[in-house]
Amino acid sequence: TFSMTSTGAISPAVLARSLAARAAALLLLWIIVSGGGGADILPGLVAALAAAAVSLRLLPPGTARLRPVALVGLVARLLQQSLIAGVDIARRALDPQLPINPGLVRYSVGLPPGPARNTFTTLMSLIPGTVPIGVDPRDALVIHCLNVRQPIAAQLAAEEARLVRAMGQSLGDG
């Protein structure tokens, strides 16, 4: 069998759908990067299929299903946060009167180690004034903040909940 789940082997239909979806996404990325020239499509297709097959070995399909509406909301929120972060950082750099109280905040993340937590830490770096820098001995995320007086933990909890909804999971699913 390819991979085991709580109900047994992953079905060939699920593997085929996962392979097709991953290959399509990788081919789209190839086309974007290569400029989409006709001569680049065949090598891109071969590379995308090979990469998708390897990705299935490294990260077999899970039971979670993306929720498109929540995912669109998450992406919109991230774009908004990215813009706000850029303006905020520029403002702080140009106006020394703005409050800067740098320090570390520890956040007890609900997501277990793995792809979902990695996605969360990547997205958290778009929150204005925050950069994840590691994990402490108790498995809490350590975040460097420009202003530790802000409600960082509450903001992180809200962002984690948005990500969990977009991924169609609950905390603890990984």
Solvent accessible surface area in square Angstrom, and as a share of the most:
residue,aa,sasa,rsa
1,T,137,0.80
2,F,60,0.25
3,S,24,0.15
4,M,130,0.58
5,T,54,0.31
6,S,121,0.78
7,T,132,0.77
8,G,20,0.20
9,A,53,0.41
10,I,20,0.10
11,S,49,0.32
12,P,110,0.69
13,A,57,0.44
14,V,35,0.20
15,L,35,0.17
16,A,59,0.46
17,R,142,0.52
18,S,19,0.12
19,L,59,0.29
20,A,63,0.49
21,A,64,0.49
22,R,60,0.22
23,A,8,0.06
24,A,61,0.47
25,A,61,0.47
26,L,59,0.29
27,L,36,0.18
28,L,106,0.53
29,L,100,0.50
30,W,90,0.31
31,I,57,0.29
32,I,119,0.61
33,V,119,0.68
34,S,45,0.29
35,G,67,0.65
36,G,31,0.30
37,G,34,0.32
38,G,68,0.65
39,A,93,0.72
40,D,50,0.26
41,I,64,0.33
42,L,125,0.62
43,P,66,0.42
44,G,0,0.00
45,L,71,0.35
46,V,92,0.53
47,A,40,0.31
48,A,4,0.03
49,L,81,0.40
50,A,56,0.43
51,A,45,0.35
52,A,0,0.00
53,A,51,0.39
54,V,85,0.49
55,S,32,0.21
56,L,11,0.05
57,R,163,0.59
58,L,142,0.71
59,L,93,0.46
60,P,46,0.29
61,P,16,0.10
62,G,53,0.51
63,T,123,0.71
64,A,41,0.32
65,R,149,0.54
66,L,110,0.55
67,R,127,0.47
68,P,97,0.61
69,V,131,0.75
70,A,30,0.24
71,L,60,0.30
72,V,105,0.60
73,G,38,0.37
74,L,9,0.04
75,V,73,0.42
76,A,56,0.44
77,R,57,0.21
78,L,22,0.11
79,L,122,0.61
80,Q,91,0.40
81,Q,6,0.03
82,S,46,0.30
83,L,128,0.64
84,I,76,0.38
85,A,16,0.12
86,G,44,0.42
87,V,83,0.48
88,D,18,0.09
89,I,76,0.38
90,A,49,0.38
91,R,120,0.44
92,R,22,0.08
93,A,81,0.63
94,L,151,0.75
95,D,54,0.28
96,P,118,0.74
97,Q,157,0.70
98,L,41,0.20
99,P,76,0.48
100,I,88,0.45
101,N,40,0.20
102,P,75,0.47
103,G,21,0.20
104,L,87,0.43
105,V,26,0.15
106,R,135,0.49
107,Y,18,0.07
108,S,94,0.61
109,V,18,0.10
110,G,33,0.32
111,L,0,0.00
112,P,42,0.26
113,P,97,0.61
114,G,24,0.23
115,P,68,0.43
116,A,2,0.02
117,R,17,0.06
118,N,92,0.47
119,T,55,0.32
120,F,2,0.01
121,T,29,0.17
122,T,93,0.54
123,L,33,0.17
124,M,1,0.00
125,S,52,0.34
126,L,62,0.31
127,I,4,0.02
128,P,21,0.13
129,G,15,0.14
130,T,3,0.01
131,V,81,0.46
132,P,32,0.20
133,I,101,0.51
134,G,33,0.32
135,V,81,0.46
136,D,22,0.11
137,P,144,0.91
138,R,220,0.80
139,D,64,0.33
140,A,9,0.07
141,L,4,0.02
142,V,12,0.07
143,I,0,0.00
144,H,71,0.32
145,C,0,0.00
146,L,44,0.22
147,N,13,0.07
148,V,52,0.30
149,R,188,0.69
150,Q,73,0.32
151,P,100,0.63
152,I,6,0.03
153,A,49,0.38
154,A,67,0.52
155,Q,53,0.24
156,L,0,0.00
157,A,47,0.37
158,A,44,0.34
159,E,11,0.05
160,E,6,0.03
161,A,42,0.33
162,R,69,0.25
163,L,4,0.02
164,V,12,0.07
165,R,121,0.44
166,A,0,0.00
167,M,29,0.13
168,G,28,0.27
169,Q,34,0.15
170,S,61,0.39
171,L,99,0.49
172,G,55,0.53
173,D,88,0.46
174,G,28,0.27
